[in-house]
Structure formats: C-alpha cells, structure tokens
C-alpha cells in the first residue's frame, strides 16, 4: 500500500490557516473585537439592521445578535469579519465577489483586513443586504438555530475553500496571514496602511515601512534622514511536508542572499519547525539568523511568537504593551 496519499502534510497546512483564521475572521476574532466596541452603539446598530423576529429567536437560543448579523461598527473595527459573515451564509469567495453581486468593494476588507476611512465602502448597504439573507438562515433552520450551528457552519464553507486551494495559494495565504499578525504588533503606531504596506512612526519619530513583496516576502525599512535603510528581510514558507522542509529552507536561502546584496542586515525565516531538525535547516540556509515556527506566528501564541513579537518590535523601534 502506498503511503503517499495518506500524508498528513496538507491537513497540517490547513490547520495552520485555520489557526490564523480564528484570529482574523472566525468566532475568536469576532469575540475579541466585541470587547472593544461601545455597547450603546452596538445596541443601536443591531436595532437598525437585525429583524425583530430574528432577535427574539436568537435570544431564545442564547445567541448574541452580532454573532449572526453584521453591523458597520464591527466591520470598521475588524474588516476581515466580512469573511466571517460570508462563511456563515455558506457562499464561496468566487460567488460572493463575482460581477453583479455588488460585493466587490468589500473584497479587500476580507482578504487584506484593510479599511480606508477616506474611501469608505457602503457598509450600511452591505449589512442590510446580508441581514436579509442571514435572517432566512435563522428562520429556516429547524427546530431552531443553536450556538453550535453558528460556530460550525462557517467551517463547512471554509473547509471547501481550503480544499479548493493549490499549494501556491496556500503559501500566499500564509504570507498574508503573517502580515496581519505583524499589523497587530504595530497597530498603535500605524500612520498609513493599504493591502501591501504599513507605515508607522516609531519611538524615535522615524518612519518605518513594513511591506509585502517577493524576495523577501516581508521587508522592514527605516527612514534615516530621508533615505530608507533596509533592515529586516523575512521569508515565509507555509508548506508542512517534513520531507520537503530542506528544499523550503534552500528557497529561503536564495531569497536571503538576494536581500543581503540589497543591504539588509537581518534575515528571518518563518517555517514549520515541528518534526524538523532545525540544525539541518540552518545548513540549508546559513544566512538566516532567526528561525520562527509558522504555526506559532499564525496562531499568535507560543515561545516562537513571543520571541518574534519582541524582535519585530525591537527592529521597528516601538515599545510593546
């Protein structure tokens, strides 16, 4: 019997993305942002967007209205929650954002977590449209909707979404999710942000740019007297096949060699370390001077995440809380 079809590597990669999704657009992310909102504003917007009969049904099941229905204040605070309500409704990204749906302006919010207040999309129209269809979900689930339904239904669509991805798209998603983790570290100091670049002003009053790119995947540059200096090059390897780990480290080395020629000073590689001999990885990428486990960085917990967070703050020149 061939063991190759039974490999767990793809499912482990999905778990990495699932852990990241919990922080970005599943129930964990929603619960976190609810603790930051003005309850009076939230209550008013719920009254504006959630049908009264659905409010009663959810109350009878012990479910918070905002766990099912979006309101503008939530989406402004956590743009990626657009994805939570899409998944709850059970609609794929391709169908949700295709031409003619009117949902195109919200794609960047879900995918990149970016919200531009100066070019604010019509959140009220989005919430009203979603409320119409989510109300049907609440009314039609029999015998009644439960908190478990609300937690598990999004996972059905997320699973199909992940299984429809190829290895390249899984790697790209891991890079985007790491970028979101980085944004959380520096969010108190952000002066400008778009889908691929974050600008902050650090404790020394100098401008620092954190950008998604290729070779390296993320770069940190700091402004010294009007000239940007290349500081940190970060390579992200989202694969989890243990037998291929050394190839991924070799790919990181090629990128870091290029970054070295461009004048970067630090070279970090974020890679799956579980079940891998890190000493052998170091042989494949001697330029890498810091290794971090991708699962911990995506999940924002663990010793590697603590070290990554501390080192990232130090490299950008900001104090941690």
Secondary structure, DSSP 8 states (H G I E B T S, - for coil): --SGGG-SHHHHHHHHHHHHHHHHTSHHHHHHHHTTS-HHHHHHHHHHHS-HHHHHHHHHTT--GGGTS--HHHHHH-TTHHHHHHHHHT--HHHHTSTTSS-GGGHHHHHH----GGG---HHHHHHHHHHHHHHHHHHSSS---HHHHHHHHHHHHHHHHHT--HHHHHHHHHHHHHHHHHHHHGGGEEEE-SSEEEEE-TTS-EEEEEE-SSSSEEEEEEETTEEEEEEEEEE-----GGGHHHHHHHHHHHHHHHHHTT--EEEEEE--TTS-HHHHHHH-TT--EEEEHHHHHHT-SHHHHHHHHHHHHHHT----
